[in-house]
Amino acid sequence: MEKEGLHPMFIDRVIETTDRIMREAAETLNNPSVEHLRAKVAGQKLDRDTTLPESILKNDEGTQTVLVVDDEPALLEALCDLLRNNGYRVLAADSGDAAITACHQHDGRIDVLVADVELGPVDGFEVAASVRSAHPEVVVVFISGTAADPERLSIANEFLEKPFANQKLLAAISRNLQPG
């Protein structure tokens, strides 16, 4: 059964963009009514994981590379934008085959793999195994809207069920990249 309505990550992007525009307008105009409206919009945001401070969630150095693979173009774009806006270098792939190719063609280190489990002929598990063989220390975060075999999920550091809040993905990545 297909779900109706807008994907929560799309809604998050709209809210974040609106928030940014309104913040810039308020700073430019110094208009308290705009600030009030911005606060009202911020209060309508979807579920957020606020247990980690923003300074920990954000990769200010921009030194870590994330390979993102999802066969839903809008979600792939949203994930890539989220990660870039939080300081990560991003490689994007729209299929399992494309992810494996990107991994092998990339000259540098891949620190994190964010992969949908259900990708078609080459699934997220195969992508993770291939990426991990080239980059043994890679952090694997699986995402899926369907239940996955717990035994096969053992290759992952984290599993997030779609839909999830942006901050949950950022927290999962940050938590696994922390030293020690």
Helices and strands as residue ranges (DSSP letters): H 8-29, H 32-42, H 54-57, E 65-69, H 73-85, E 89-93, H 96-105, E 112-116, H 124-134, E 139-144, H 150-153, E 158-161, H 166-177
